[in-house]
Amino acid sequence: MTRTLTTDTFRDQHGDPATWSAADLDAYMVIGEIAPPPPPLFTYRDMQAEAEAWEASAAAQQRLADELARKGHTIAAGIHRRGARDARQHAQAARLGWPYYEAFLNGW
């Protein structure tokens, strides 16, 4: 079995970095420079599907907000307008791919 050494597996094998020797620190730095980065949690295609779902949610919430406003329910309409705006923001972030969407979700 071939196991790719990553910085995570190195830390798992060597424990607390505060106890590492100079050679361990050097090895860790080299692994960080040559190890492949971890793949994103979601592919670009996954994120486009997520964006489409958020757009559908935004459209539905906007339709409901418009209907409530026509019936004079201004407070409820405002709540759904904010929900539609939030869904559009999620869709916009998701269209850019996982790293951007993750940053948006975490407020980075």
N, C-alpha and C positions, 0 to 999 in steps of 0.2 A: 504494500500500500504506500503510495507516494502522498505525502502531506505537504501542502504548500505552507511555508513558514511566513506568517504575517506578524505585524507588531502585536496583534491581540494574542496570537498563540505564544509568542515569545514571552509576553507578560504572564500568561497562564503558566508557562513552564518555569519561569524564574522568580515569580512572586513579587514582593514589594520592591519597586524601583529604588527606594531609599537604601536598600541593602546591596545593590548591585556593585560589582567591581567596575573599574575603568574599562576593562575588556568587555564586560556585559553592556555597558553604555555604548561603547563603540559599535558592537554588534547590532544593538537595537537601532542605532542611527543608520547603519548600512541597510538593514532590512527595511527601514522606513523609506529609504531612497530607491530601493529596487523592487520592493514587493508591489504587486498589482493592487490598485485601489479596490475597495469592496464595490460590488455592483450596486446600483441604486435599488431601492426597494421596489420601485415601480418603473416600468419601461415608459418610453415616450408614448407609445400606443395606449397603454393603461391610463396615462394622464390625460390623453385626448378624450378618452371615454368618460373619465371623471369630469372633465370640463363640460362635455355635452350634458351630463346628468345635472350639473349645477346650472347650466343655461336653461334646461327644461324646468328646473325648480324655480328659477328666477321668473320665467315667463308665467308659470302657474300662479306664483305669488302676486305678480303684477296684475294679472287678470282678476284675481280675487280682490286685490286692493281697489282696482277700478270699480268693480261691482259694488263693493262695500261703500265706496265714496258716492256712487250714484244713489245709493239708498240712504245716504246721510250718516253713515257710521264712520265718522272721520277718525276717531281714535283707533278703531280696529283697522281701518284702511291704512293709517300711518304705520301701524305695526307691521302689516304685510308689505308695505313699500320698503321699509327698512330691511325686512327679510329678503326681498327681491334684490335690493342693492348689495346686501351681504353675499347672496348667492352669486351675483355677477362678479364680485371681487374674488370669490373662490374660483370661479370659472377662469377668470383672467390669469390668476396665479397658476392654476393647473395646466393651462395651455403652454406655459413656459417650461414644464417638466418638473420632475420630483424635487430637485434641490430648491427651486424657487417656491414650490408649493409647501414644502416642509418649512422653509423660512417664513412664509406667510402664516402658516398655522401656528408657529411658535412666536410670532411677533418680532422676528429678528430684522 
